[in-house]
Amino acid sequence: MKRREFILALGGASVAWPFAARGHQPEQVRRVGVVMAYTESDPNGQLQVAAFREHLQKLGWIEGSNIRIDFRYAADDPARIRALAVELLGLKPDLMVSNSNVVTTTLQSEVRTIPLVFVSVSDPIGSGFVKDLARPGGNVTGFANFQASMGGKWLEKLREIAPQVERVGLMMHPEPPNIGYLKSAEQAAASLKLKLVRLEVNDGSEIERAFTAFAGEPQGGLIVAPNVVTFANSNLIVAQAARYRLPAIYPFAFFAKEGGLISFGFDAVDQFRQGAVYVDKLLRGAKPADLPVQHPTKFETVINLKTAKALDLDVPLQLQQLADDVIE
């Protein structure tokens, strides 16, 4: 090679090297903060966390490589939720994730400049999280759980599996979405000629007092509405229902798997996988205002026959056949 050609080739290589070096630089690590409405040891919360992590990995987000996920567990303590939100925001996340209405309400008041993705909340418009389901606007979007009409459907299913029930307590946290469930349950109760009793609870001690007061009269049954208080006290509620021999219907399958009589709801674990899809879209440049709020499209029934037997209930064969899962 002639000297002039050698120098030109060398110069061209020196221009190319910086571009090649930049192409092999480490990928930017994105940061996500998550506040869960569970204790850290709660097995149901951990199933949801695992599904969220696994689906993000399938979408190309590898912890320790290009993403860091900071989880915090607030249970049903509003003061702790706010403290955790402030702590996570101090870590400069690219976005935040919440589950339950209580957690989302608190985070929404703190998270202003980055996206907030909620999972498993009720009535996102009535709760003030978004203005419109199709085009949420602002920095908040996510996945809702039940329509208000579910209150009546829970009551109808409870009556189907426990036809002797004459009085039904609706265990609820006094927040707007649960008022919707209450109204639809009241309408169904009137048509079914049942007495509906409102059981407001804010913590574990109030749950025990509610059971004691309600179970004093015969022919009772129970609807457990979805909220952070019932999430955090699922074992206590199932145990108290067994203690007082109350047929009860629950919003999520994990209640039935813990010993509850029947559940009718959606797959809460799968909704965290859907939440991971929105996180992926947002980290890649999508705007939360353009991502529609989604409701579940499939609902599942789980029946615990062991609990039914303990309550001396003969579950109709047709109801068993129509169930998505029957626990022997």
N, C-alpha and C positions, 0 to 999 in steps of 0.2 A: 504494500500500500504506500502511495506517495505521502510525503510529510503533510502536505496541505489537506489531503483527504482524511488522514488520521486525526488531525486537529479538529476538522469539522465533525467527524464521527464522535469524537470525545466530547465536544461541546454539546452535541445533540443529546448524548446520554446524560450529561449533567443537568440538562433541562428536564429530562424525563424522570430522573431519580426522585425529586421532591414530590411529584404526583404519585409515584408508586408508593413512596413512604406514607403519604397521606392516606392512600387507599388501605393500608394495613394498620392504621392507628386504631386503638381500641374504640369500640362503639360507645356512644354516650349512654350512661346508665340513667334510666328513668326511675322515678320514685313515686310510689303509690302508698297512701295512708288509708287504713281500713279500721273503722270502729264497729265492733260487733256487740249486739245486744245479748250477750251471753257471758258467763264466766269462762275463763280460759280452759277450765277442765271439762266444760260441758261437752259431751260426746256429739250432740246434734250440731252445735256450733263448729266443732272440729271437722265434721263431715262436710259442712258447707265451705269452710276454709280450704280443705283439701281439694274439693272440686274446683274452686276458684283458681287455686295455684296450678292444678293439673291442666286446666283448659287454657290458661295463659301460656303455659309451656308449649302446648300443642300449636298455639298461635305464634310461636317464635320468641316468647319472652322468657328468658332463662335467668332465674335468680342467681346472683353472684356474677352474672355476665353482663346483661343489658337492662336488668330491672332489679329494684329492691322494693320489697313489700313490707311495710311496717304495720303489724296488727296490734290493736289494742282492744281490751275487753271491759265493757262498762256494766254488764248485767242490767239491773233496773234502777241505777243510781244517776239521776239527771245531773247532779253536781259533778260527778266523776266524768260523765260524758263531755261536759264543757271543758274540764281540765285536760282530758285526753285530746280533744280537738285542738286546743291551743298548743299542746305539746307537739302534736303531729305537724301542725302548720309551721312550727318553728324549725322543722326539718326540711322545709322548702319542697314539699311534694309537687309533682306535676298534676295530680288530681287526687280526690278523696272518694271513698266508698263508704256507704252507711247501710245498715239494715234496721228495720222497724221505724215506726213513726216518731217515737220519742227521740231516737238517735238522729234521725234525719232533721227533725225540727231544730235540734240544738246545733247540728253541724251547719245547717243552712244559715243560721245567724252569724256564724264565724267564717264560713268559706265564701268569699266574695269574688276573688280574682282568678280562681282555677275551677275546672269542672268538678261537679259532685254527682256521683252515680248512686242512686238508692236502689236497694233490693228488698222486696217483700214489705211494701208499705200499703196501707189502705187509703183509698180516696185521695189520690195525690192532688186533685184540684181543690177539693174541699179543705184539705189540710194546708193549702197555700204553697205547695211545693212547685207547681207549674200552673200556667194559665190555660193551656190547651194540651190535650194528650197527643195530638198529631204533630203539633209544632210547639214544643214546651216553652221556647223563648228562654232567655237568661242563661245561667250556667248550670242548671240542674235538669237531669233526666234519669230514667231508670225503668224499674220493673215493679208493677203493682201486684197485689195479691188478689183480693176478693172484691166483687161488686157488692153494693149494699144489700141486694136481693138475697145474698147468701144466708142471711139470718133466717129467712123463711124456709129455705131449703134444708138447713141444718135441723130445724124443728120438725119438718116433715119426715126426714130420714130417722130421727130419733123416735118418732111415734111409730114408724114402720117396724123398727127392731124391738121397741118396748111399748106395745099398744096399751099396757095397763097404766101408763103415765098420765096423770091428770094435772100436775103442777110442774112447771119447768123453770129452773133458774138460769138466767143468762149471765154468766160470769164475765165481767168486762172491766176494762180500765176506762175511766170517764174522759175519753178523747173523741173528737168529731167522728172518725170512721165508725167507732163502735155504736154511736147513736144511730147511724144508718142501719147497722145490723139489728139493733133493738127495734126500730120502727118496722122493718120488714118481718121480724119475728112476731111482733105484736099483731100485725095483720093476719099472718098465718095462724096464730093462736086463736084469734077470734073465729076463723072459719073452722078450725078443728075443735073448738069449744074447750080449749085448754087455758089454764091460768098461767100467765107469764110473770115471773118475778125478776126484777132488776137487781143483780148482785154486783155492786161496785167494789173493786179491790185495787189497792195501791201497792201492796207488798205481801210478803208471806204471812204475816200475822193476821192481816185482814182476810186473807184467803181462808185461814182456819176458822175465824169467827163467822165468816159467811156460810161455811159448811155447817157449823154448829147451829146457827139460827135457822137455816133453810131446811135442814134434814129433820127438824122436830116434828114435821107433819108427814103422813104417809103418801105413797103414790107420786113421789117426786122424781124428776129427771134433771139433767144438766146440759147446757150448751156452754162450751168454753170458747170465747171469742179470741181472735189472734191479736196479741199485743205484747209489749216487752215484759210485762208482769207475769203473764201466763207462760211465755217462753222460758223465763228464768226460773219458774217454779213448777215446771211440768211434772217432775217426780212427786212433789207434794200434792198437787191436784189429783193425779191418778191414785195416789195412796188414800187420800181423803174420800174420793168417790167410792173406792173399794170398802173403806171403813164404814161408811154410812149406807152402803149398798145402793148407790144412786147410778142408774144407767146414764151414761154421759157420751156426748158426741164432741169430737175435737176437730180443729182445723187442719192438722198435719199428721202424717202417718206415724211420726215418731212417738206420738202420744199412745196410739194403739199398740205399737211395738213395746212400749214401756208398761203395758198392762191395761190401757184404756179400752173401753168396749168397742167403739167404732170411730173412725175418722173419715172425713170427707173434705178433700182439699187438693192442692196441687203439689208437685214435687219441688220442695223448697231447695233441695240440693241442686237440682237442675237449673233453678233460677239463678243460682250463683254462677253456673257455667255461662248463662246468657249475660250476666253482668260482666264476666270476663271478656265477652265479645265486644261490649260497648267500651270497656277500658282499652282494648286493643284499637278500636276505631279512633278513640279520642287521642291516644298516644301517637297515632299516625296522622293526626291533623284534622279529624272531624270536629264539628262544633256541637256541643250538647243541645243547643237550640234547634238543631236540625235532626236530632235522633228522637223518634217518637217514643212516648211512654207505652210500654206493652203490658197487657194483661195475660194471664195464663189462658191457653186454649184447650187444655186437657185437665180434667179433674179425676181423682182416683178415690175409691172407697176401700178401706181396710177394716176387716172385722176380726176381733179377737174372740174366738170361740171358747177359749179357756175362761175368759172373763164372763162371757155370756152364761156359761155353765154355773159359775160361782154365783151369778145373780138369778139363777133359775129361769133363764130366758131360753126359749126354743126359737132359734133364729130360722126364719122361713128358708127353705131350700132355694127358692128363686132368688132371694136376696144374697145368699152365699154364692150362687152361680154368677150373679151380676157383679160381684165384688172383684176388684183388681188383685186383692191379696186376702187370703183367709189364714189367720194364725191359729193353728190347732192347739 
